[in-house]
Amino acid sequence: MSDTQTGSPFDVGKPFLSVPEVAARLHVTSQTVRNWIDQGTLPAIRVGRAFRLNPRDVDDLLARTNAAGVGRRSRRGVWEPARARIYRDSDSV
């Protein structure tokens, strides 16, 4: 289930993930993932009424958060993923 080449905890054969799948893997609530999408912290594609997320974008968020020295904590407000925004090539930094 883990990609041994990149160390990703996500199934590489599956092109997109749902919000509940990402939330379960990151041990956060679905509402937290939706908040990150609304804030622009986590890119997502809207399919009907649902969102789909690219596993690489989720991995990038984790990598940027860990690189910034900010880890997930049990206390609210300590892990601020808004500081680790993901920019596409077409976005200006």
MDAnalysis code that builds the backbone (N, CA, C; Angstrom):
import MDAnalysis as mda
import numpy as np

u = mda.Universe.empty(279, n_residues=93, atom_resindex=np.repeat(np.arange(93), 3), trajectory=True)
u.add_TopologyAttr("name", ["N", "CA", "C"] * 93)
u.add_TopologyAttr("resid", np.arange(1, 94))
u.add_TopologyAttr("resname", ["MET", "SER", "ASP", "THR", "GLN", "THR", "GLY", "SER", "PRO", "PHE", "ASP", "VAL", "GLY", "LYS", "PRO", "PHE", "LEU", "SER", "VAL", "PRO", "GLU", "VAL", "ALA", "ALA", "ARG", "LEU", "HIS", "VAL", "THR", "SER", "GLN", "THR", "VAL", "ARG", "ASN", "TRP", "ILE", "ASP", "GLN", "GLY", "THR", "LEU", "PRO", "ALA", "ILE", "ARG", "VAL", "GLY", "ARG", "ALA", "PHE", "ARG", "LEU", "ASN", "PRO", "ARG", "ASP", "VAL", "ASP", "ASP", "LEU", "LEU", "ALA", "ARG", "THR", "ASN", "ALA", "ALA", "GLY", "VAL", "GLY", "ARG", "ARG", "SER", "ARG", "ARG", "GLY", "VAL", "TRP", "GLU", "PRO", "ALA", "ARG", "ALA", "ARG", "ILE", "TYR", "ARG", "ASP", "SER", "ASP", "SER", "VAL"])
u.atoms.positions = np.array([
    [0.808, -1.189, 0.000],
    [0.000, 0.000, 0.000],
    [0.853, 1.254, 0.000],
    [2.076, 1.182, 0.441],
    [2.973, 2.325, 0.463],
    [3.869, 2.295, -0.769],
    [4.086, 3.456, -1.357],
    [4.980, 3.571, -2.489],
    [6.413, 3.545, -1.963],
    [7.147, 2.485, -2.282],
    [8.481, 2.310, -1.727],
    [9.498, 3.269, -2.336],
    [9.266, 3.767, -3.546],
    [10.237, 4.654, -4.175],
    [10.173, 6.066, -3.599],
    [8.985, 6.580, -3.338],
    [8.869, 7.950, -2.851],
    [8.540, 8.025, -1.373],
    [8.189, 6.901, -0.761],
    [7.849, 6.906, 0.647],
    [6.452, 7.415, 0.920],
    [5.629, 7.505, -0.107],
    [4.278, 8.019, 0.045],
    [3.378, 6.991, 0.715],
    [2.550, 7.411, 1.691],
    [1.630, 6.480, 2.324],
    [0.372, 6.243, 1.501],
    [0.279, 6.855, 0.321],
    [-0.918, 6.753, -0.488],
    [-0.744, 5.731, -1.597],
    [-1.868, 5.188, -2.033],
    [-1.897, 4.208, -3.109],
    [-1.614, 4.916, -4.426],
    [-0.478, 4.620, -5.053],
    [-0.055, 5.312, -6.255],
    [-0.923, 4.945, -7.448],
    [-1.502, 3.739, -7.476],
    [-2.324, 3.310, -8.595],
    [-3.642, 4.051, -8.680],
    [-4.055, 4.687, -7.612],
    [-5.317, 5.403, -7.588],
    [-5.043, 6.869, -7.897],
    [-5.650, 7.424, -8.965],
    [-5.280, 8.768, -9.385],
    [-5.665, 9.889, -8.417],
    [-6.825, 9.828, -7.799],
    [-7.255, 10.890, -6.896],
    [-7.834, 10.306, -5.625],
    [-7.799, 11.104, -4.563],
    [-8.313, 10.692, -3.263],
    [-9.505, 11.559, -2.882],
    [-10.403, 10.995, -2.105],
    [-11.535, 11.760, -1.599],
    [-11.121, 12.457, -0.302],
    [-11.920, 13.408, 0.133],
    [-11.647, 14.134, 1.371],
    [-11.593, 13.185, 2.570],
    [-12.555, 12.258, 2.727],
    [-12.466, 11.337, 3.870],
    [-11.229, 10.441, 3.843],
    [-10.776, 10.059, 2.645],
    [-9.564, 9.235, 2.550],
    [-8.335, 10.013, 3.027],
    [-8.222, 11.253, 2.610],
    [-7.092, 12.087, 3.039],
    [-7.160, 12.326, 4.540],
    [-8.355, 12.635, 5.028],
    [-8.526, 12.893, 6.460],
    [-8.134, 11.673, 7.290],
    [-8.540, 10.494, 6.868],
    [-8.215, 9.273, 7.614],
    [-6.706, 9.028, 7.628],
    [-6.055, 9.262, 6.506],
    [-4.609, 9.018, 6.428],
    [-3.801, 10.048, 7.211],
    [-4.319, 11.277, 7.323],
    [-3.609, 12.319, 8.053],
    [-4.051, 12.428, 9.510],
    [-5.045, 11.626, 9.874],
    [-5.574, 11.614, 11.243],
    [-6.128, 12.984, 11.644],
    [-6.867, 13.578, 10.724],
    [-7.585, 14.818, 10.980],
    [-9.030, 14.602, 10.549],
    [-9.889, 15.571, 10.819],
    [-11.276, 15.435, 10.405],
    [-11.433, 15.842, 8.940],
    [-12.528, 15.401, 8.345],
    [-12.831, 15.793, 6.970],
    [-13.015, 17.305, 6.871],
    [-13.576, 17.901, 7.911],
    [-13.768, 19.352, 7.900],
    [-12.431, 20.084, 7.863],
    [-11.419, 19.565, 8.528],
    [-10.094, 20.176, 8.485],
    [-9.551, 20.162, 7.064],
    [-9.698, 19.041, 6.372],
    [-9.232, 18.947, 4.987],
    [-10.010, 19.929, 4.114],
    [-11.329, 20.022, 4.307],
    [-12.131, 20.983, 3.538],
    [-11.699, 22.427, 3.827],
    [-11.363, 22.710, 5.075],
    [-10.869, 24.056, 5.421],
    [-9.574, 24.362, 4.682],
    [-8.655, 23.394, 4.621],
    [-7.401, 23.593, 3.896],
    [-7.665, 23.845, 2.417],
    [-8.657, 23.148, 1.857],
    [-9.021, 23.355, 0.453],
    [-9.568, 24.771, 0.274],
    [-10.472, 25.190, 1.158],
    [-11.069, 26.528, 1.074],
    [-10.026, 27.631, 1.234],
    [-9.017, 27.404, 2.078],
    [-7.964, 28.390, 2.319],
    [-6.939, 28.431, 1.188],
    [-6.965, 27.431, 0.311],
    [-5.989, 27.363, -0.766],
    [-4.711, 26.666, -0.354],
    [-4.683, 26.105, 0.826],
    [-3.507, 25.395, 1.321],
    [-3.325, 24.065, 0.621],
    [-4.425, 23.423, 0.294],
    [-4.405, 22.105, -0.335],
    [-5.214, 22.163, -1.625],
    [-4.557, 22.031, -2.785],
    [-5.278, 22.073, -4.056],
    [-6.210, 20.877, -4.198],
    [-7.363, 21.109, -4.798],
    [-8.333, 20.039, -5.019],
    [-9.131, 20.325, -6.281],
    [-9.704, 19.274, -6.823],
    [-10.563, 19.369, -7.994],
    [-11.979, 19.078, -7.542],
    [-12.908, 19.908, -7.967],
    [-14.306, 19.694, -7.610],
    [-14.948, 18.805, -8.661],
    [-15.541, 17.694, -8.209],
    [-16.254, 16.767, -9.083],
    [-17.682, 16.691, -8.554],
    [-18.582, 17.392, -9.226],
    [-19.944, 17.481, -8.713],
    [-19.938, 18.255, -7.413],
    [-20.424, 17.624, -6.351],
    [-20.423, 18.266, -5.028],
    [-19.229, 17.837, -4.181],
    [-18.417, 16.946, -4.700],
    [-17.297, 16.395, -3.930],
    [-15.968, 16.963, -4.430],
    [-14.963, 16.847, -3.594],
    [-13.607, 17.240, -3.957],
    [-12.764, 15.990, -4.154],
    [-11.814, 16.056, -5.064],
    [-10.830, 15.003, -5.260],
    [-9.458, 15.652, -5.159],
    [-8.545, 14.928, -4.503],
    [-7.212, 15.466, -4.251],
    [-6.157, 14.567, -4.866],
    [-5.143, 15.200, -5.425],
    [-4.016, 14.473, -5.984],
    [-3.111, 14.048, -4.825],
    [-2.756, 12.767, -4.743],
    [-1.881, 12.312, -3.649],
    [-0.559, 13.072, -3.585],
    [-0.042, 13.509, -4.713],
    [1.222, 14.258, -4.705],
    [1.069, 15.602, -4.012],
    [-0.098, 16.247, -4.180],
    [-0.326, 17.521, -3.499],
    [-0.352, 17.335, -1.987],
    [-0.936, 16.226, -1.537],
    [-0.982, 15.936, -0.103],
    [0.437, 15.656, 0.402],
    [1.196, 14.885, -0.362],
    [2.588, 14.608, 0.013],
    [3.414, 15.891, 0.051],
    [3.175, 16.788, -0.918],
    [3.894, 18.070, -0.942],
    [3.576, 18.897, 0.293],
    [2.310, 18.901, 0.700],
    [1.917, 19.632, 1.899],
    [2.655, 19.088, 3.124],
    [2.693, 17.768, 3.244],
    [3.394, 17.158, 4.373],
    [4.887, 17.463, 4.331],
    [5.477, 17.390, 3.158],
    [6.909, 17.648, 3.026],
    [7.240, 19.097, 3.377],
    [6.422, 20.031, 2.908],
    [6.669, 21.440, 3.202],
    [6.474, 21.728, 4.683],
    [5.485, 21.116, 5.282],
    [5.232, 21.321, 6.701],
    [6.372, 20.755, 7.534],
    [6.839, 19.553, 7.183],
    [7.959, 18.953, 7.911],
    [9.252, 19.712, 7.672],
    [9.449, 20.232, 6.476],
    [10.665, 20.987, 6.168],
    [10.706, 22.298, 6.939],
    [9.536, 22.842, 7.229],
    [9.473, 24.096, 7.980],
    [9.693, 23.874, 9.469],
    [9.826, 22.610, 9.869],
    [10.054, 22.298, 11.270],
    [8.785, 22.299, 12.094],
    [7.660, 22.281, 11.418],
    [6.377, 22.286, 12.102],
    [5.769, 20.913, 11.945],
    [5.544, 20.230, 13.045],
    [4.949, 18.910, 12.993],
    [3.536, 18.930, 13.514],
    [2.821, 17.844, 13.256],
    [1.464, 17.757, 13.784],
    [1.522, 17.595, 15.289],
    [0.688, 18.313, 15.973],
    [0.614, 18.244, 17.427],
    [-0.831, 17.987, 17.824],
    [-1.019, 17.631, 19.054],
    [-2.366, 17.360, 19.528],
    [-3.116, 18.645, 19.865],
    [-2.393, 19.744, 20.088],
    [-3.050, 21.001, 20.441],
    [-3.448, 21.764, 19.189],
    [-4.618, 22.342, 19.214],
    [-5.131, 23.090, 18.080],
    [-4.301, 24.355, 17.858],
    [-4.045, 24.668, 16.598],
    [-3.351, 25.885, 16.257],
    [-1.839, 25.749, 16.190],
    [-1.287, 24.634, 16.602],
    [0.160, 24.476, 16.575],
    [0.627, 24.163, 15.163],
    [-0.102, 23.264, 14.484],
    [0.266, 22.899, 13.111],
    [-0.526, 23.786, 12.185],
    [0.129, 24.715, 11.527],
    [-0.542, 25.669, 10.671],
    [-0.138, 25.420, 9.220],
    [-0.896, 24.584, 8.502],
    [-0.523, 24.276, 7.127],
    [-0.633, 25.469, 6.184],
    [-1.296, 26.534, 6.601],
    [-1.395, 27.709, 5.742],
    [-0.015, 28.302, 5.467],
    [0.940, 28.045, 6.330],
    [2.303, 28.532, 6.117],
    [3.030, 27.719, 5.059],
    [2.497, 26.570, 4.708],
    [3.142, 25.681, 3.745],
    [2.278, 25.558, 2.496],
    [1.965, 26.689, 1.878],
    [1.116, 26.676, 0.691],
    [1.816, 25.962, -0.464],
    [1.021, 25.342, -1.296],
    [1.526, 24.649, -2.475],
    [1.249, 25.534, -3.681],
    [2.273, 25.861, -4.430],
    [2.121, 26.701, -5.606],
    [2.333, 25.873, -6.856],
    [1.490, 26.070, -7.817],
    [1.635, 25.435, -9.124],
    [2.650, 26.250, -9.930],
    [3.126, 25.668, -11.028],
    [4.084, 26.365, -11.883],
    [3.513, 27.671, -12.411],
    [2.206, 27.716, -12.668],
    [1.596, 28.912, -13.237],
    [1.301, 29.974, -12.171],
    [1.355, 29.608, -10.881],
    [1.095, 30.559, -9.799],
    [2.357, 31.363, -9.502],
    [2.159, 32.597, -9.145],
    [3.315, 33.397, -8.761],
    [3.587, 33.189, -7.286],
    [4.832, 33.178, -6.923],
    [5.228, 32.941, -5.526],
    [5.410, 34.245, -4.815],
])
